[in-house]
Amino acid sequence: MMIKRYLVYFTVALALSSCGGGKYASTEKIYKKKAKDFSEVYKEAPVKGQLERVNTNNKEWIASTNFGVRKPNYVMIHHTAQKDLDQTVRTFHNEKVGVSSHYVIGRDGKVVQMVNDLYRAHHAGLGRWGNDTDMNSSSIGIELDNNGISDPWPEVQINALVQLLAYLKETYKIPQANFIGHMDYAPTRKNDPSRFPWKILAEKGFGYWYDDVLENPPIGFDPKIALKVIGYDVKNLDAAIKGFKHHYTQMDVSSATLTEHDLKILYSVLKKYL
């Protein structure tokens, strides 16, 4: 029954994609073909296309009844750093550029889905969070229409994001700790989403934030260990500190020095993960 249900999902997705028209008709056609190709891989049983590549003569396909589709375990939030939503859509249609995300949210709160939740979008690139070095394979990518420099974060846009995150968290049982920013995963390359209201998200159960009343860290508190426990890649400690500051302090983000206040914030955040 499980595999039949997922095949129905794929069929519905293909049917919906065939309804596309207007200026996006050509890209809908490409999406439909790729989705169809993937569906053929999912339907193959016995899975001869995989087993035949195993270099031994002593092999056999014996189907298990206990399986499901792989699901996302993280959500990664970005800002587009582009002019508007239409420009981002065009970028995600450019096969030479090769980037995409599952969702884009406009300044007016419009939610545009561009990739099936169960597919692997190309939004994270190189980086590390905890032990995960391939976030494209384990996360949902959400791009927020914002130039990354001076644009405000409209309430309608944040409200739309919250609604989307609520759906994703419930559907895929994503832990609260697993809502992160691009700058958390790739602090040597990225600072997005910059100036972002993470506290609003944390108050609704998407990620963590520090307490209003901060405590002094205990004697012997090691910032490097704390950052690693939270998830940061501390092989480049300076970059990890800057990524943390982009997310939590949003002050003096070009400096890899942690002030006394920064250390209190770090200790407060660490306790959420223990």
N, C-alpha and C positions, 0 to 999 in steps of 0.2 A: 504493500500500500504506500510506503514512504516514497519508493522510486517513482511510482505512478503519479503521486502528488507533485513531485518536483518536475516530472516531465510535463505535467499540465501547466506548471508555472512557466516553464520554458516556452510552451506553445502559446500561452497567453501573452508572454513578452514579445514573441515574434509577431503575433497578430497586432498588438498595439503599435509595434514599431512600423508595421506596414501601413498604418494609418497616417504617418507623417506626410506632410505635403508642403507646398509653398517653397520659401527660400531654403529650407533645410531638407528638401526631398532627396538630394544626392547623398548627403551624409546619413540620412535615415536608411538609405539603400545599403550603404557600406556597413552600418551597424547591424542591419538585419542579416546580411550575409555572414558576418563574423559570429553573430549569435547562433545562427543555424549550424555553422561549422563546430562551434563548441557543443551544441546540443547533440551532435552526432557522436562526439567523444563520450559524453555522459551516457548515451543510450547503449553503447557497445557492451554486449554481454554474450558470450565470454569476451573479456578484454584482450583479444588476441594482439592488438596493436602494441600493447605494453609487454605482455608475457613473452612474445616472440623475440624481444630484444635481450632477454636474459640468456646468457651464453652457456646453456647446458641443455642436454637432451632429456634429462630427468625432470620434467616439469608438468604441471597440470593446473587447470582452472577449476576451482571449487568455490562456488559463490556463497558468501555469507549473507545472512538475512539482516544483520545488524550494522547499518551504516546510514550516513546522511551526507548532506553537502557541507563542505568547509564553510565556516562562518567568520565574519570579522570579529576581532576581539579588542580593537582600539578604534578611536575616532581621532583624526588629526585635522586641526583647524589651520587655515592659511588666510592671508589676504592676497588679492590678485595682483596688486601693484600695476593695474592697468586702468585705462580711461573709463570704461564702463562695462556692463555685463555683456553687451554685444561683442566687444573686442575680446573678452575672455572666451566666449563661445567660439569665435573665429579661431582663436589660438588653439583651443581644444579640438578643432576640426583639422588642424594642420598636421598631417601625418609625418612630415619631415621634422617638425619640432618634437612630436611624439609624447606630449604631456597631456594629462587629463585629470579630472577628479570626479567623484561620484555625484557631487552636488555643487551648485553655485548659487549663492543667495545675493540678490540685488540690494541696492540701497533702499529700494521701496518695499523690501520684504518678499519679493518674488523668489520662490524656490524652484530652481531648474535642476532636474535630474538628468545626468548625461551618461552615466554608466550604471548598470544593474548592481545592486548591493553585493551580489555574490561573485561578481567579476573583479579582476585585479586592475585597478586604475593606476595611472603612472603619475603620482603626485608627490611622493616622499623623497625619492632619490637616495643618495648615499647618506648613511647616518647610523646611529645606534641609540636604542632606548632599552635599558636593562640588558637582556641578552638578545634582543631582537635587532637584527641588522637588515631585515627586509620588510619594512613596514608596509610597502605596497601590497604584500601578500597577506597581511594580517589586519589591515585597517580600512576604514571608510575615510575618504578625503573630502573635506568641505572647504570650498573657496568662498571667501566673503569679498564682495565688490567694494574695494577700498584701495586708495592709491598708496597706502602705507606711509604717508608722510604727514599730511595735514587733514585728511578726511575725518570727520566725526564718525561715531558709530551710532546711526539712527536707532531709536528705540524700536521701530517697526522691524528693522533688520535683525536686531538681537532677539526680539520676540519670535520671529520666524525661525531663527537658529534654535532657540530653546524648544520649540515645538518639534523640530526635526530631530534634535538630540533625544527628546523624550521617546519618540518612536524608535530610534535606533537602540537606545539603552534597553527598552522593554523587549523589542523583537529579538535582539541578539544577546541579551543578558550581559551587557558590557559593564565591567566593574567601574565604580566611581573614579578610581585612580587612573583609568585608562583613557581619559579625555585630555589630550595634550596638544601643544602647538608645534608647528614646524621647527621653531627655534629650539624647542626642547630636544628634538630628535637630531637636528643637524645644526648645532650652534656655531660651527666653524663657517657655515655658508649662509645661514638664514636668520632673519630677525622677525619673521612673521608668525602670528599677526601682531603687529606693533601697537603699543598703547591700548591694548585690548582689555575690556572689562571682565577679566577672569573671575573676579569675586562674584559677579551676578550669576555666572554659570555654576560656580561651586555651591552657592546657596541653594541651588535647585538640584544638586546632586551630580553635577558634571565636572569632575576634577575636584581638587582640594585647594583651600585657601588658608592663610594663617589666622590665628585667633586675634580678637580685638585687643585683648590684654596679653602682652608678650612677657615671657620669662627669660631670665638670663640662662644661657646654656650652662650645663654642669661643667665642673673642672675636668679637663681632658677631652672636651668636645672636639671632634675632628671634622671640619667642614668637608674634607674630601670624602670621608666615609659617608657622611650624611647625604651628600649629593649623589653618591653611587647608590645608596639605598633607595632614594627617590626614583632613580632611573637614569640619571645623567651619565654620559660616557666621560669618565675622569682621566682617560689617557691624555687628553689635552685639558688640563684643569682650568686654565684661563678661559677657554671656550665654554666649559661647563658652567663656570661662575657667571659669565656674560649671559648665557642662555637662561640661567636661573633668574638673573636680575631683569632680563627682558620680560619674563613671565610674572615675577612676584613683586619686585620693588619699582621697576620702571623708572629708575633714577640712576644717573651716572652709569648708563649701560655700556659705555665704551671702556670702562675700567674693570679690570679683573681683581680688584681689591674688595674684600667684604668688610664693611664698616661694622661697628658694634651693633647698630640697628639691623643691618643685613643678617648678622649672625643670629639675632633673636628670631627674625623671620624664618631663617633656615631651620632653626631648632623647632619652631612651632609647626612648620610644614612636615618636618621629619616625623614628628610624633603621630601624624595622621597615617603614616605608612607602617608604624610598628604594631 
